[in-house]
């Protein structure tokens, strides 16, 4: 069973490869703020030592030029 993104879910946001890592990392916590058709979402991203920042029309597909989101790894 695959998960479906909904408003309020916590996801990981991975910055585009051409962007300088923020806080020494490329993946950051984010909250889904809007869901579009398919797996395209708007996010509020939490970067280290910065105010939360919005990201629009973020796909779930790895390797996209504008970054992408993914589900956090499950820890048993």
C-alpha positions as a Markdown table, in Angstrom:
| # | Residue | x | y | z |
|---|---|---|---|---|
| 1 | Unk | 0.0 | 0.0 | 0.0 |
| 2 | Unk | 1.5 | 3.3 | -1.0 |
| 3 | Unk | 1.1 | 6.5 | 1.0 |
| 4 | Unk | -0.8 | 9.5 | -0.4 |
| 5 | Unk | 0.4 | 13.0 | 0.3 |
| 6 | Unk | -2.1 | 15.1 | 2.3 |
| 7 | Unk | -2.0 | 18.5 | 4.0 |
| 8 | Unk | -0.1 | 18.3 | 7.2 |
| 9 | Unk | 2.1 | 15.3 | 6.4 |
| 10 | Unk | 5.7 | 15.5 | 7.2 |
| 11 | Unk | 8.1 | 14.7 | 4.3 |
| 12 | Unk | 11.7 | 15.2 | 3.3 |
| 13 | Unk | 12.6 | 17.9 | 0.8 |
| 14 | Unk | 15.8 | 17.4 | -1.2 |
| 15 | Unk | 17.3 | 20.5 | -2.7 |
| 16 | Unk | 18.1 | 20.7 | -6.4 |
| 17 | Unk | 21.7 | 19.5 | -7.2 |
| 18 | Unk | 22.7 | 23.0 | -8.5 |
| 19 | Unk | 21.7 | 24.6 | -5.2 |
| 20 | Unk | 24.3 | 25.1 | -2.4 |
| 21 | Unk | 23.5 | 22.8 | 0.6 |
| 22 | Unk | 21.9 | 24.7 | 3.5 |
| 23 | Unk | 23.4 | 23.9 | 6.9 |
| 24 | Unk | 25.7 | 21.4 | 5.3 |
| 25 | Unk | 22.9 | 19.2 | 4.2 |
| 26 | Unk | 20.7 | 18.8 | 1.1 |
| 27 | Unk | 17.6 | 17.1 | 2.6 |
| 28 | Unk | 15.4 | 18.9 | 5.0 |
| 29 | Unk | 12.1 | 18.4 | 7.0 |
| 30 | Unk | 9.0 | 19.8 | 5.3 |
| 31 | Unk | 5.3 | 19.9 | 5.8 |
| 32 | Unk | 2.8 | 19.5 | 3.0 |
| 33 | Unk | 0.6 | 22.6 | 2.7 |
| 34 | Unk | -1.2 | 21.9 | -0.6 |
| 35 | Unk | -1.7 | 18.8 | -2.8 |
| 36 | Unk | -2.2 | 18.9 | -6.6 |
| 37 | Unk | -3.0 | 16.1 | -9.0 |
| 38 | Unk | -0.6 | 13.2 | -8.8 |
| 39 | Unk | 2.3 | 13.7 | -6.4 |
| 40 | Unk | 2.9 | 17.4 | -6.9 |
| 41 | Unk | 2.7 | 19.4 | -3.6 |
| 42 | Unk | 3.4 | 22.8 | -2.0 |
| 43 | Unk | 5.7 | 22.6 | 1.0 |
| 44 | Unk | 6.9 | 24.7 | 3.9 |
| 45 | Unk | 10.6 | 23.6 | 4.3 |
| 46 | Unk | 12.5 | 23.9 | 7.6 |
| 47 | Unk | 16.1 | 24.8 | 6.9 |
| 48 | Unk | 18.6 | 24.9 | 9.9 |
| 49 | Unk | 18.9 | 28.2 | 11.6 |
| 50 | Unk | 16.5 | 29.9 | 9.1 |
| 51 | Unk | 12.9 | 30.8 | 9.0 |
| 52 | Unk | 10.7 | 28.2 | 7.3 |
| 53 | Unk | 10.4 | 28.8 | 3.5 |
| 54 | Unk | 7.7 | 27.9 | 1.0 |
| 55 | Unk | 8.4 | 25.7 | -2.1 |
| 56 | Unk | 5.8 | 25.4 | -4.8 |
| 57 | Unk | 4.9 | 22.7 | -7.2 |
| 58 | Unk | 7.4 | 20.2 | -5.8 |
| 59 | Unk | 7.3 | 16.7 | -7.5 |
| 60 | Unk | 8.0 | 13.4 | -5.7 |
| 61 | Unk | 10.4 | 12.4 | -8.5 |
| 62 | Unk | 14.1 | 12.1 | -7.6 |
| 63 | Unk | 16.4 | 14.1 | -9.9 |
| 64 | Unk | 14.0 | 16.9 | -10.8 |
| 65 | Unk | 15.8 | 20.2 | -11.4 |
| 66 | Unk | 13.6 | 22.1 | -8.9 |
| 67 | Unk | 14.2 | 19.6 | -6.1 |
| 68 | Unk | 11.8 | 16.9 | -4.9 |
| 69 | Unk | 10.0 | 15.5 | -1.8 |
| 70 | Unk | 10.0 | 11.9 | -0.4 |
| 71 | Unk | 8.6 | 10.1 | 2.5 |
| 72 | Unk | 10.9 | 9.8 | 5.6 |
| 73 | Unk | 12.6 | 6.5 | 6.1 |
| 74 | Unk | 10.6 | 4.2 | 8.5 |
| 75 | Unk | 12.5 | 3.2 | 11.5 |
| 76 | Unk | 11.4 | 0.0 | 13.2 |
